[in-house]
Amino acid sequence: MHLVDHPARRRLNDALENLSVTFHGMTAHPDEYNCDCHWGSAEELSLLKTPDVELDPDLLRRTWKAVDWTDHAAVLRRILPQFATVLVAGRADPLFGLEEAGCSFARARWQQWPDDQAGPVREFLHAWWVQSLTDPDAAVPAHEVFAMCAEASGTLRPWLADWEEQTGSLSDRRLAEAVAEWEYELLGDSLPWSADWYEHDEEQMRAELVAWLLGHAAVRLRASGASADLRHRIRLLGLTGEARWTDPHWPGHRY
């Protein structure tokens, strides 16, 4: 199937187009300011107050990563069509992980925006997440998109629900890949990405992810023929303390 014919890709393209229409003409607040020593020049700042002018990649990166905008929501709305396209293409280039981009969404409190703005953002996140699970040509690994969506929304529930609905062999493979990426941190009782937004409950997120892996994911991976080693590492998440690290299948991690 050609890339543009993939149903998840069509949905994602529609979502990106809707972002462009919804946030056309948006600008940062006229009085917005940032430090010209640490963020950028007055000329660059003026571009954020000019609608629909494409930013160069470095300026876009500095803009979404900055934590000290007076009106972060207005700044995100200004850059969102271009930012979303860059995210989907795997060109966001975060310093540590894609959850940093999710934190930029969280700082903007997009879920509190009017429905005609929050709705397109929500659809974009869901469309991108499903595409990462089902499109063999997805540019960004599914586990990174998952962390981004979790940080953007402050919850795992809608993204886990999407995963449960996507039961094909590729989605199962994405599940196995995610577990392989996450098991070290999870077996050390840590969330496998950095929850940077102060309102997010990192421990609650970790507990919810572990419960889902022990339940839905364990059954699904067993049915899909995942390796015994991987399934044991999920099983170990249900043990605590000495029972976990003295288990015969403990992988020997040191923390």
Rosetta blueprint (number, residue, H / E / L):
1 M L
2 H L
3 L H
4 V H
5 D H
6 H L
7 P H
8 A H
9 R H
10 R H
11 R H
12 L H
13 N H
14 D H
15 A H
16 L H
17 E H
18 N H
19 L H
20 S H
21 V H
22 T H
23 F L
24 H L
25 G L
26 M L
27 T L
28 A L
29 H L
30 P L
31 D L
32 E L
33 Y L
34 N L
35 C L
36 D L
37 C L
38 H L
39 W L
40 G L
41 S L
42 A H
43 E H
44 E H
45 L H
46 S H
47 L H
48 L H
49 K L
50 T L
51 P L
52 D L
53 V L
54 E L
55 L L
56 D L
57 P H
58 D H
59 L H
60 L H
61 R H
62 R H
63 T H
64 W H
65 K H
66 A L
67 V L
68 D L
69 W L
70 T L
71 D L
72 H H
73 A H
74 A H
75 V H
76 L H
77 R H
78 R H
79 I H
80 L H
81 P H
82 Q H
83 F H
84 A H
85 T H
86 V H
87 L H
88 V H
89 A L
90 G L
91 R L
92 A L
93 D L
94 P L
95 L L
96 F L
97 G L
98 L L
99 E H
100 E H
101 A H
102 G H
103 C H
104 S H
105 F H
106 A H
107 R H
108 A L
109 R L
110 W H
111 Q H
112 Q H
113 W L
114 P L
115 D H
116 D H
117 Q H
118 A H
119 G H
120 P H
121 V H
122 R H
123 E H
124 F H
125 L H
126 H H
127 A H
128 W H
129 W H
130 V H
131 Q H
132 S H
133 L H
134 T H
135 D L
136 P L
137 D L
138 A L
139 A L
140 V L
141 P L
142 A H
143 H H
144 E H
145 V H
146 F H
147 A H
148 M H
149 C H
150 A H
151 E H
152 A H
153 S H
154 G L
155 T L
156 L L
157 R H
158 P H
159 W H
160 L H
161 A H
162 D H
163 W H
164 E H
165 E H
166 Q L
167 T L
168 G L
169 S H
170 L H
171 S H
172 D H
173 R H
174 R H
175 L H
176 A H
177 E H
178 A H
179 V H
180 A H
181 E H
182 W H
183 E H
184 Y H
185 E H
186 L H
187 L H
188 G L
189 D L
190 S L
191 L L
192 P L
193 W L
194 S L
195 A L
196 D L
197 W L
198 Y L
199 E L
200 H L
201 D L
202 E H
203 E H
204 Q H
205 M H
206 R H
207 A H
208 E H
209 L H
210 V H
211 A H
212 W H
213 L H
214 L H
215 G H
216 H H
217 A H
218 A H
219 V H
220 R H
221 L H
222 R H
223 A H
224 S H
225 G L
226 A L
227 S L
228 A H
229 D H
230 L H
231 R H
232 H H
233 R H
234 I H
235 R H
236 L H
237 L L
238 G L
239 L L
240 T L
241 G H
242 E H
243 A H
244 R H
245 W H
246 T L
247 D L
248 P L
249 H L
250 W L
251 P L
252 G L
253 H L
254 R L
255 Y L
